[in-house]
Amino acid sequence: MTDFSQSLRTIVYIDGFNLYYGLKQKYGRKYMWLNIEKFARNVTPAHGVLVSAKYFTSKLKGSSTKPEKVRRQSQFLRAVDTLFPNVVTIEGNYQSFQGHCKHCDNFINCQHCGTPYVKPNEKKTDVNIATSMLVDAFENHCDVQILVSGDSDYEFTLQELRRLFPQKEIIVAFPPKRRNNQLLGDDKCTSSFDIPEDAFSGAQFPDRILIDGKKPIEKPKEWV
């Protein structure tokens, strides 16, 4: 049983793209300039003390990715890097593949010029999160683990954490529009909640971040 009489060491694991698309779907670009450390503290329960936040993402690349998207992500990741060592960014990668028709399974090409439709596919984020959560539990780095995601890929990871470490608190924090019943149940988590808007609104970077001896980091002008 979890002892709430003392502050419990808490690690927050953030599925970057799951959070990004949830924010975009509900709030547009309003809260994209997110200070990950402040956000992690906002989702940490009162009986917990944040010891680390881990942000999992992949860098956009490839000819199929619009340059302005790459630029915005680069600015954001520079801002997140200023939070090290309290926030650690763990990167997966993108692999491009030619899209298939979901009906006939043939490759998709432009009907005008014949250019193949190439779609980037994020790799390794779910494996990286699962591995980090299991290692942190095995090495006793924390008492509370908070997963910020609504991706059902983490169902088995949560089940194993609950089985192997029943004394630890496992919380699922759902991004906007990402609630997933497959991650719920006593065999997967001790509690869950939908992340409220004030957890985002109260955790924004300043529009301009000054860094000694380096070019300031500016909030993307599209993120208003």
N, C-alpha and C positions, 0 to 999 in steps of 0.2 A: 504493500500500500504506500502511495506517495505521501511523504511527510511535508505538509504545508507550513510547519512551524518555523521553517528557515527558508531563506532565499535559495532557490534551486538553479543550478547552472543550466543555462538554456542556449541551444544552438538553433538558428533559423535557417532552413534550406529553401531557397527561392528558385522555382522553375521559371526562368526569365521570360521565355516566350509564352508560356501559359498565362503568366501574369500580364504581359504586354497585350496579348490579344483580348484578354478579359477587360482590361482597362479601356482599350480602344473601342470595344463593342459597347460598353456602357457609358463611358465618359468622353469618347473621342480622344483628342490629344491633350486634354486638360491637365492630367496628372502624370504625364510621361517623364517629366524632369524630376524623377523620384530619388530622394536621398535614401539609399538602401539601409544605412545604419539607423536613421531615425524611423524608417518604416518598420524595421525589425524590432526596434524597441516598442513601437506602437502595438505590435501584435504579440509581444511577450506578456504573459499573465503577470498579475501583481505579485504573485509569490515567486516569480522567476527573476533571475538576473542574467542579462544577455552577455555571454562570453564570446560569441562569434556569430557572424552572419555569412552565409555562403551563397553567392550569386552564380547561378549556372546559366550559361548562354553559349551561343556560337556566333562568330563574326560573319556578317553578310559578305558575300563575294560572288564573283561570277558575272558573266556578260548578261545574264537574265535579271540581275538585280539592279534597280534604278540607282544611279550615283547619289541622288539626294538621300535615299534611305541609308546607304553606306555612311554618308557624311553624318547624318543625325545619330546613328548608332555609335560611330567613332567618338563624337562629342560626348555622348552619354557615358561610354565606357571610360573615357578620360576622367570624367567627373567621379565615377565610382572608384577609380583607382586612387583618388585622393583620400579615400576612407580606409585604406590599408594601414594597419593590419586588422582593424576591427571588422572589415569586410574583405573577404577573399573572393575573387572572381575565378571560376573554374570553367574552362572553355571546352566545348565539344567541337564539332566541325560541320561544314555543309558539304554535301555531295550532290552534284547535279545529275539528273537522269531525264531521259526523254519520256514525256507523258504518254500514257496509254488511254485509249477510250475505255470507259468502264463497262460499255455494252459489248463491244466486239474484241477488245484487248489489242487492237491494232495501234501502232504508234500514231501520235497526233502531229500533223504538219499544218502549217499555214495554208489555207485554201487558195491564197492569191500567189504567194511566192514559193511555197513548198518548204520554207524553213522549219526545221523541227521545233516543236514546243518543248523547251527544256525547263524543268522545274527543280529548284533547289530543295533538298531534303535534309533536315537537321538530324545529326547523328550524335550519339553518346551521352546526351544530357540525362536521359532516364537512368542509364547505367552509372553515370558519375554520381548522381544523387543517391541512388540505392547503395552504391559502394561507400560513399561518405557517411551515410547514416549508420550503416552496419559497422564500419570501422570505429566511428566515434562512440558507438554503444559498446563494442567489444573492449575498447581501450579506456572506457569509463571517462570520457571527456565531458559528459553532460548528464544531467538528471532529467531534462525535458528536451524533446525534439519536436520542432514545429515544421511541418511540411507545407509550403505555400504552393499549392497546385491542385488542380482538379482532374489530373490525368490518371486514368484507370491503370496505366502501366505500373503504378506503384502499389497496387493492391497486394501482391505477393510479398513485397518488401515489408510492408506494414504488418502483414500477418506474421512473418518470421520475427520481426522485432518484438511484437507482442508476446510471441511464444517464448523467445529466448530471454527477454528482459521484462518480465511482467511488473517489475518494481519501477520501471521508468514510465514517465508520462509522454505519450505520443499524441500530438495535437495536429489535426488537419485544418489549415486555414484556407478557405476557398476564395480565390480571386473572383471579381465580379463575373457573373454569368457562367461560372465554372463549377457549380456544385455538382458532385457526382456521388450517387448513392453507393457505388461500388467501393468507395473508400471509407464507408461508414460501418459501424458495428463494433462491439466490444473486442472482437478478435483482431481489429485493425487499428483502432485508436481509442484513447481514453476520453477524448472530447473533440469537438469540431465547431467551427463557426464560419459564417460568411463575413469576410473582411468589410468593415464599414467604411463609408466614404471618408470620414475624418482621419482614418489611418493613412490615407493618401494625401489629403489636403494639408495635413499637419506635418508632412515629411517631404517638402519640396526644397531642392537646392536653390540658392540665390540665382538670379538671372545671370550673374557674372561671377565666376569663381577665380580669385586671384591666387597665383602660385609663384613663390619667390623664384625669380630668374627664368621663368617660363612664360609662354604666351597664355593669357587668360583663357578660361574655358567659357564659352558663351552658350547660353540656352538656345537651341535651334529656334529660329524665328517662326517656324510653323507650329511649334508647341505652345499655343496660347491658351 
